[in-house]
Amino acid sequence: MATVTRENIGVLTDKIVVKVAKDDYLPSFEKAIKTYSKQANIPGFRKGMVPVGMVKKMYGSSVFADEVLKSVEKGLSDYMVNEKIEIFAQPLPIAEEKRPDIDMNNPAEYDFAFEIGLKPDFQIPDLAKIRTTRYKVKVTDEMIEEEVARFQNRFGKMTDPETISDDENVLNVSFVETDADGNDTEGGITKDNSLLLKYFKEEFRKNLLGKKAGDSVNVQLSSAFDDREREWIIKDLGLTAADADKHFKIVVSKIGFVEKAELNEELFKNVFPSQEIADAETFRNSIKEDIQKQWDAQGRNQIFDQIYHALIEQTNIEFPESFLKKWMQNGGEKPKTADEVEKEFPSFVSSLKWTLILDQLVKTHNIQVEQDDIRAFARQQLFSYMGGNMPEGDQPWVNDYVEKMMKDRKFVEDSFNRIQTEKTFAWAETQVVPEEKEISAADFNKMQEEHQHHH
């Protein structure tokens, strides 16, 4: 049996020396050589009849080295398990220690030295004592009316007027690149698009009023659109912001107009099929509830974000920095330079810190993810792809899809991690005592944008 010694050589960093004697590896070496002799295909010998001496001469050195290293790995692994040592990554051979010369013709006692980075003990702060705010976005009449209008347009009737006459006209157009005089540019951009008249600058719209299918107007993108609309038009045309002054001819191919659906029971049923709504006031109240739920979900995500940052900032964890930097430089799939490691280390440690915190919360509070949780997540994803419409009754094809996804290892692992994180935050939410604060949608969105920009 291998002999293992251990000593501390730095902050949360230990040196482990594994000493293997001849009795630890010679029996397995002899057995491996015999197995090779039975399996080897060597011209002039029947399979299984190759002399052991010849096999040892041909393959002995590499087999010998493999068996020595296997005995070292087993000794190290058994020691780590028996001592219940929790480490980061894998043990690293100590570069400063000279690797022993492994010689099949002179079996000896061999020493191998490794460096390990130890996982630290740490205390997670009391979530009940951290300061959090639950933001409650106030749903305004304007929000409700915008949603009512959106549903009226969505379930309205499309008509085909002869001329452009309304900001809500849907225009099918072609953008044709021209020179400053309106002449088509040879090899220039030609792109079909569909947009509302109101997407054009207000002062430019008069140039399109009264136009029919087949009519055209010449424009510069910079003068035809305001910043936001111009940005996505330019992107759709495959241009850059530097091309904002390019000239185009816009050719109208079709004009449409949506006659809004009336506020009646037919619309109410289309929007809320599971509710019995008989009047516009109840319809608006249902819309208000839906809008509030959406904002409340965002407010809940904000609570989760506050919990995350509080845990990261208020949990003190010491790391074996020297070991981790060596591992980043040499232990990954692709070696890194010292400069690369120094640049990446802060974000690496931050991610590692969150992993440790999450693991401790999961273990301490017995947060479990079951197979049925992953199946439900797969089903939910499928319905989201279908626009959120869940088929009625038990659909065999849905179950077939779910079971197919359950055989996808990457999907299962990703889903497990996501569900585990969500469950952990859901538990953490029950521990905090947030201050309630009403906020406007504009201020809430601004706060979110500033937070994203900061990070």
Steps between C-alpha positions, in 0.01 A plus 500: 500500500627845408628723780365854500627805690351847509624845603375855471699721261281810468158653550254213454772317307651165599774280363425129474776246437402152382765231551450170317711189565569212262223294655250772407550475125698188400210252533275712278790550255553124463126447457481773234792348306330160498179660374697672221659172398155341462362789294802606292504448122864447401599353161635148535301416814148376546279733701532419869830312449743794502776439757477723809865591466450637151197704612697635793787596269265677255251663736640454848633851564172677419288241684731522800473879513120480463468257792725712724292808425175307553618393844590862579160623384324232706704584809422870461130441429455259793670746734280791388184291545599358839606840635189666348708781353302751294711661231478729199561347158758218489830455683789653307840335476753728667721626221793575733515136611707281270292219353657161584657295222276197447712207384345159434842335541556657841166498690523729799309711746364815335387832646251731322415845638172683440356837594133531596276804551266455796142619508456751784254504787279808499184644651205618291341821637155499657268585211241646738747776585592608147327807358276435202230696320198357323413744223131519412442656160177698487279399207361815340189556291731579208661154523158337505375696198817420304441131567131530406601664170761229438239227541255690279765516228606138549146368462392768253425464131758587236369714211669624181441874451605654168699787647713575804290709735565397861798466736387142564522401132716191449732558205670226301790677331828441320812698588703558182839669537547809278742786446425856617298563181273199556660276237522131591848401612642216294556203733346696786281375784143389430304382803130433565357611831174550685441791737237737632474854368552630855852353501609784269584843639186703552612777260584243232167314507328767284720381210326162514142609565281438194750260339370182335653162428776553241579857613840586642683770696872577520651523847814527703483263796618774736211730408226235471530331840560590862792339680335181629318411177801598287718265705298187421435606138876542445564163666234333284661646187837357604652846548679676784431827680754665270261434208215710649528758220463248219225567244217257429186484294210355698255325268155423646383152399197458728298703751319345793290622789381312805142572597510464874289230659204628696497480879250218518472146634667354189817699571482425874482126422790516256722669756386311811352168381478355851314797652139609475522872421185689404601869502790731420565593864556136600716456188719794601526367857621163368756676282612703802548181701707346221719809468547509877606133501762573234643792696485303826703222334763757406489637854558146630800462269630824647471346849701201376765735362525682833534168684774389260704817545453497879624141520799574276595820684432390859637143490869498587681215326875449485642326193826317422587764243845372412370148433200622300721719280731205432199285418358767266836525327572128460205288609232599249440378147718776355808644677484871585769761544561662839358828365184326380455339841540832683243662273243220534556418867257754660200380297609137544513535879166685507338213310671246725380688809139486383534127427620437856218709649238328286634153587492577872144634484389192305658260751399689815136542399460172312397664173430216258429476130293199399462336159142627487629857546714461187209345308275791599772744389529325160121518461500869593773573245302323228190707577704821498621411148132468405417847630395379844196308374468174691313225316196361676510149647785250498683531169723199416725711275571734793604207719715366214676837474560514875643147515726579203637804684554290814752294298692814402777516759582867442134602525457305824815650655415856395140460617611350831732795571238755400222339707731460798594869486135604467400283795783642708393857427137408572610371841717809561202723416312352796785605733530868412277778631488753214383857526205563266545795266268624224675611184405614150570274203738761355702524822507121538627455143760774551620329817530169313692660212741675737558172685574311176729779380686494831566127470 
